[in-house]
Amino acid sequence: MGDDDQAVQHREVAVPHPRAAVDDAAGHTSAPPGTRREWVGALGQVSGLLLALREAEADGAIPPDPLAGGLALRAWSALTRPVLRDPDRITITDARPEALALVGRTARVLATSLCRWRVNGVADLVTAVLRVEAAVHEREPEWLVAQVARVHGVLSAPDAVSAGVVWHALDDEPEGTT
């Protein structure tokens, strides 16, 4: 095997790592982009989706990994629970890379399911739940998948600027147009 072959085998390097919190003058951790209301909304939308998938599983459906067995729901909870601890402001969590990686996988599974539905018109369990949950919020199913990716992207961003770009990518109105 050549050197190039061995470099390909080191997949662990691609595991996202949480962005380190930066201390400000007061000694607090830096707040991520977005308002508390936006964060509560995003976290609630995704939590509702993951709970609905878990409920479907409890009713006998078999969701794909990592959605099966509540794995994605537990990772989401571990990743996001600390984000809203301070009632006055949102703080960056010291997330475990494993939880970040699992939430990233969850977003990919959700997106893949939606893509298959959009291409062939056949909805699987994941797509059916996504569609119902999106209708509750008067959004397209892709919006919920984007919310998973948005939170994952902010919490794994290497710096505050990158986190801001990720967060504002889902803004309905670009800055300066309102």
LONUPA-801047 format. One record per residue (C-alpha): residue in one letter; x negated, y, z. Coordinates in nm, 3 decimals. Layout:
<recs>
REC  type       xx       yy       zz
REC     A        X        Y        Z
...
</recs>
This chain:
<recs>
REC  type       xx       yy       zz
REC     M    0.000    0.000    0.000
REC     G   -0.119    0.349   -0.083
REC     D   -0.102    0.654    0.142
REC     D    0.214    0.774   -0.035
REC     D    0.399    0.450    0.048
REC     Q    0.326    0.486    0.417
REC     A    0.440    0.850    0.432
REC     V    0.785    0.747    0.311
REC     Q    0.828    0.505    0.602
REC     H    0.812    0.779    0.870
REC     R    1.183    0.869    0.879
REC     E    1.182    0.977    1.246
REC     V    1.023    1.306    1.142
REC     A    1.354    1.404    0.979
REC     V    1.545    1.383    1.310
REC     P    1.670    1.732    1.396
REC     H    1.541    1.890    1.712
REC     P    1.730    2.146    1.916
REC     R    1.627    2.505    1.879
REC     A    1.433    2.617    2.183
REC     A    1.611    2.878    2.388
REC     V    1.429    3.210    2.391
REC     D    1.413    3.394    2.721
REC     D    1.522    3.755    2.705
REC     A    1.417    4.029    2.946
REC     A    1.675    3.923    3.204
REC     G    1.557    3.563    3.201
REC     H    1.871    3.423    3.037
REC     T    1.875    3.190    2.740
REC     S    1.958    3.344    2.406
REC     A    2.314    3.332    2.287
REC     P    2.388    3.172    1.951
REC     P    2.563    3.368    1.677
REC     G    2.938    3.403    1.682
REC     T    3.182    3.513    1.948
REC     R    3.306    3.304    2.236
REC     R    3.646    3.288    2.065
REC     E    3.489    3.157    1.742
REC     W    3.296    2.892    1.933
REC     V    3.598    2.779    2.132
REC     G    3.795    2.755    1.807
REC     A    3.528    2.557    1.623
REC     L    3.465    2.321    1.913
REC     G    3.838    2.269    1.966
REC     Q    3.906    2.196    1.599
REC     V    3.634    1.934    1.576
REC     S    3.718    1.783    1.915
REC     G    4.079    1.747    1.800
REC     L    3.966    1.574    1.482
REC     L    3.740    1.331    1.668
REC     L    4.011    1.261    1.926
REC     A    4.262    1.192    1.647
REC     L    4.018    0.946    1.487
REC     R    3.969    0.779    1.827
REC     E    4.347    0.757    1.872
REC     A    4.383    0.595    1.529
REC     E    4.119    0.345    1.634
REC     A    4.309    0.273    1.957
REC     D    4.616    0.203    1.739
REC     G    4.423   -0.065    1.550
REC     A    4.247    0.123    1.269
REC     I    3.879    0.057    1.206
REC     P    3.682    0.376    1.138
REC     P    3.331    0.360    0.992
REC     D    3.015    0.410    1.196
REC     P    2.941    0.643    1.374
REC     L    3.311    0.716    1.428
REC     A    3.386    0.369    1.566
REC     G    3.393    0.304    1.937
REC     G    3.404    0.673    2.025
REC     L    3.033    0.708    1.951
REC     A    3.071    1.033    1.754
REC     L    3.313    1.175    2.012
REC     R    3.069    1.107    2.297
REC     A    2.777    1.258    2.103
REC     W    2.987    1.566    2.015
REC     S    3.087    1.606    2.378
REC     A    2.729    1.571    2.502
REC     L    2.610    1.822    2.243
REC     T    2.878    2.085    2.290
REC     R    2.985    2.063    2.656
REC     P    2.690    2.270    2.780
REC     V    2.742    2.538    2.515
REC     L    3.034    2.698    2.697
REC     R    2.916    2.661    3.059
REC     D    2.869    3.032    3.124
REC     P    3.213    3.195    3.116
REC     D    3.062    3.531    3.017
REC     R    2.864    3.410    2.717
REC     I    2.776    3.108    2.514
REC     T    2.430    2.969    2.567
REC     I    2.222    2.733    2.360
REC     T    2.224    2.384    2.495
REC     D    1.913    2.176    2.544
REC     A    2.052    1.907    2.316
REC     R    1.909    1.561    2.285
REC     P    1.779    1.489    1.935
REC     E    1.977    1.163    1.932
REC     A    2.306    1.349    1.983
REC     L    2.213    1.600    1.712
REC     A    2.127    1.319    1.470
REC     L    2.452    1.138    1.542
REC     V    2.662    1.451    1.490
REC     G    2.477    1.508    1.163
REC     R    2.560    1.152    1.055
REC     T    2.921    1.213    1.153
REC     A    2.940    1.517    0.923
REC     R    2.794    1.311    0.636
REC     V    3.045    1.028    0.689
REC     L    3.335    1.273    0.699
REC     A    3.210    1.452    0.386
REC     T    3.153    1.127    0.196
REC     S    3.505    1.013    0.274
REC     L    3.648    1.343    0.151
REC     C    3.441    1.331   -0.168
REC     R    3.565    0.981   -0.246
REC     W    3.923    1.094   -0.193
REC     R    3.878    1.401   -0.414
REC     V    3.724    1.188   -0.692
REC     N    3.952    0.883   -0.692
REC     G    4.262    1.009   -0.509
REC     V    4.267    0.723   -0.260
REC     A    4.267    0.830    0.103
REC     D    4.099    0.610    0.362
REC     L    4.156    0.636    0.738
REC     V    3.905    0.918    0.779
REC     T    4.053    1.125    0.498
REC     A    4.408    1.067    0.619
REC     V    4.320    1.193    0.968
REC     L    4.119    1.484    0.825
REC     R    4.414    1.593    0.615
REC     V    4.658    1.581    0.907
REC     E    4.422    1.767    1.142
REC     A    4.339    2.029    0.878
REC     A    4.711    2.094    0.822
REC     V    4.750    2.168    1.193
REC     H    4.499    2.451    1.151
REC     E    4.635    2.554    0.809
REC     R    4.299    2.477    0.650
REC     E    4.158    2.243    0.390
REC     P    4.002    1.921    0.523
REC     E    3.661    2.041    0.404
REC     W    3.685    2.322    0.661
REC     L    3.682    2.073    0.949
REC     V    3.384    1.891    0.804
REC     A    3.209    2.226    0.765
REC     Q    3.280    2.307    1.130
REC     V    3.095    1.990    1.236
REC     A    2.803    2.085    1.012
REC     R    2.815    2.446    1.130
REC     V    2.779    2.364    1.500
REC     H    2.517    2.100    1.425
REC     G    2.325    2.347    1.210
REC     V    2.325    2.622    1.473
REC     L    2.216    2.392    1.754
REC     S    1.937    2.238    1.546
REC     A    1.821    2.559    1.374
REC     P    1.452    2.638    1.421
REC     D    1.518    3.003    1.510
REC     A    1.790    3.260    1.574
REC     V    1.784    3.395    1.217
REC     S    1.845    3.049    1.070
REC     A    2.117    2.984    1.325
REC     G    2.287    3.309    1.223
REC     V    2.275    3.220    0.854
REC     V    2.429    2.880    0.926
REC     W    2.699    3.022    1.151
REC     H    2.804    3.300    0.914
REC     A    2.813    3.072    0.609
REC     L    3.174    2.991    0.700
REC     D    3.290    3.347    0.752
REC     D    3.613    3.410    0.563
REC     E    3.517    3.765    0.476
REC     P    3.157    3.850    0.386
REC     E    3.016    4.137    0.592
REC     G    3.090    4.480    0.451
REC     T    3.406    4.377    0.261
REC     T    3.660    4.437    0.537
</recs>
